[in-house]
Amino acid sequence: AVSALILSSNANKRRRYSLFALCALSGTAVIFLQRDLGTLLIFTVIAVGMLFCSGVSKKLWAIGILISPAVFYGVWRFIFNDDQRARIISSVDPSLDPYGTGFQQISAKNAIAGGGFTGRLFGERGSFVYVSSAHNDFLLSFIAQLFGSIGIFAVCLLLSFLIARAAPRRNDSGYMYYIKAGAFIMFGSQAIINTAMNLSVFPVIGIPLPFISAGGTAMISAFVTLGLISLSEENETKPITGII
């Protein structure tokens, strides 16, 4: 909400982007101190996405792309610990450590494959595959095992409706446009990354499935965000531009 307020203000571009960068870096620092890699990634994706929606110049994008390899190397070398590096490497080939860092993704893939089209609950019966963190990060694979492809399709349909509901529209005012843009990016990136984790094409970094995975903080954040984007244009809180 603060970032939306800054980007929708009447201040000149340099001041807006400077305040936005200060806000984003402050949030990043707090999350980094908590060592929450998943939240840090989502926060970064939201910040970059909101910058894109604000129409930032191509020159800044070019600079960001040029320095990104150095940033990635610095994060890999000095920020990630050994366990986080191992998780990233195991996402490429979980069989390298099948009883360690690759166990969750291997069991998730086996659960999805075992569910088939109709799932174990209504279709062909068989022994259930144990899914680690089935209530949280890997709930999607547990749903696939119970309800098969039909269950996955139902979940994807519900999430698609939610993400589409959050998408910004041309007739939105500046403040509401950025609120919706941030919500759209947050829900979309969480859904994509969590699905990729279950399919072993992305490292296990603790990204929940919006409104489906268990988790107090994540659930509260999702409902607060949904409440913000549900505000009608008539009752929308107008940004206070005089303080910027």
N, C-alpha and C positions, 0 to 999 in steps of 0.2 A: 504494500500500500504506500509506503514511503517512497519507494522507487517510482511508482506511478505518479505520485504527487510531484516529484522532482521533474520527471520527463514531460509532464503535461503543463508545467508552469510557463509563465510568460518571459522568463529570464532568457538571456542570450544563450546560444548553443554551448559556448565554452564554459559558462557557469553551470549550466544544466549537466553537462557531461562530467565536469569536475566533481560536482556534488554527488552524482550518480556513482562515479568511481569510488568516492570516499565511502558512500553507503555500502556498496558491494564489497569493498575490501574489508570494511569493519565486520560485516557479516561473515565473510570468508575466514577471517582471523579467529572469530569466536568458535565457528564450527571446526576449524583446524585444531584448536586447542582441545576439543573433545575427541579428536581422532575418529570422527564419523565420516568415513570415506564416501559412503553412499549419499548422505545428505549434502556433503560438499560438492559432489558431482552434479546433483540436481540443482543446487543453488547456482553453480557456475553456468549450467545450461540455461537456466531462467534468465540470468543476467545478460548473457550473450544474446539470447533470443529477444529480450526487450530492447537491447541496443539495436538489433537488426530492424525491429518494428519501428524504431524511432527515426530511421532513415539516416543513420550515421554514414559519414562519407566513405567512399571506396578507398581513399588513401589510408584511413585508420584500419580498415579491414585488411588491406595489403600488409600494413605493418604488423598487425596481429598474426597473420598467417606466416610471415617471415620469422617471427620470434617464437612461434609455437613449438618448433622442434627443441629449441633450447629450454623452453619452459617444461616440456614433457620430460626431457632428460633430467632436469633439476628435480622434478617431482619424483621420478623413478629412483634417482640416486640418493637424494637427501631427505625425502619426506616419507616414502613408502618404507615399511619395515619388511623383514624377511617373510613374514606370514602373508602380507598383502602381495608381495612379488610372487610368491608361490601360488596364490590363488589366481593371479592373472595368467601365469604360465600354464597352470592346469586347465584353464578354460580353453586353451588351444588343443590340448590333448589330455583329458581327464584320466586316461589310462596310465599316465606317467606316475600317478600316486593314487591308485584306486581305493585304498583304505585310509587315505588322508584327505588332502585338499580336493581330490577329485571325487570323493565318495558321494557328496550331495548331488552333483550333476549327473553322475552315472545312475544313481537310483532314480532321479527325476526322469531321465530319458527312458529307463526301463518301465517306469510307471506309466508314462505316456504311451509307450508302445504296447504295453499290456492292456490298456483300456480299449484299444480298437475303436470301432465306430460307435457302439452303443454303451460301452463301459462294462465293468465287472459287476455293477449293481443290478443291471437289467439284462445284460448280454451273457456271453459265455463265462461261466464261473471258473475260478482258479485261485491259486494262492496270491495274496496281495503282496505287492512290493513295498517294503518299508521305505517311507519318504521322510528324510530328516527335515525338520522345520516345516512340517506340512501345514501348520496353522499360520505360517508367516510367509517367508520368502518363496517357498515351494508349494504354496497352496494350489497354484494353477495345475501342477503335475498331479496332485492328489485328486483334484476335480476331474482331470482327464482320465485317471484310473477308474474312478467311480462311474462317470457319466460319458466317457469316451469323447469322440469328436463332436457329438451333439452338445455336450456340456461346454466344451471349449468354444463352440460357435455361439452359444447363448451368452457366455461371459464376454466374448469379444463384441457381440452386438450391444450389450449393455454399456460397456466401456466406450464404444464408438459413439453412442448416443450422448453419454456424459461429456466426452471430449468435444463433440460437435456443439453441445450446448454452451461450452465455455469459449468457443472461438469468437474473436472480436469481429465486429461488423462495421461497415462503412459509416453507418449513421450513429455510431457510438460517439459520445463526446470524448475529449482527449483523456481525461482521468479514467473513465470507464473502459476506454479502449485498451489502455495499458494494464489495467486490472485484469481484464479478460485475456489479454495476451499472455500475462504471467501465469494465469490459471491454466490456460490451454497448453502452454509449454510444460508446466509442472505435471499435469495429469497425463499428457501424451508421452513425455519422456519416462515417467515412472512405469507406465503400461508397457512401453516398448522394451525398456531395459529389463524389467522383471520377466517378461516373456522370453527375452534372449537368454537370461540366466537359466531359466527352466530348460531351454533347448541347447544349453552348453555352448553358446556362441558369444557369451559375455561373462566376465568374472563375477563371482558371488561377492557382492559388496553391500548387501543388506537393503535393497530397494523393494519396498512393499508394492503390492498391487492395489491401486486406489480403491477405497471403500470395501475391499474384499479381504485383504490380509489383516491379521490381528496386529495390534500395536496402538497404544494409547496416544502417544504424541502424533504419530502419522495420521491417525483417524481424526483427531481434533483439528489438525492443520487442514485436512481435506474438507471437513465440514465448514470450518471458518472460511476457507477459500470459496466453497460453493455458496455460502451465504453472501459473500462480497459480490460475486458475479450475478447473484439473483436480485440484486437491488434494481428497482425500476428506474428508468431515466427521470421520472418525475420526482422521485424521492432521493436521487443520487446526491451525495455530499459533494459540494463544489470544492475544488482545490483552493487552498489559501496561497495566493501567489505573492502576497506582499512581504512574506518572510524570506523569500529567495531572491 
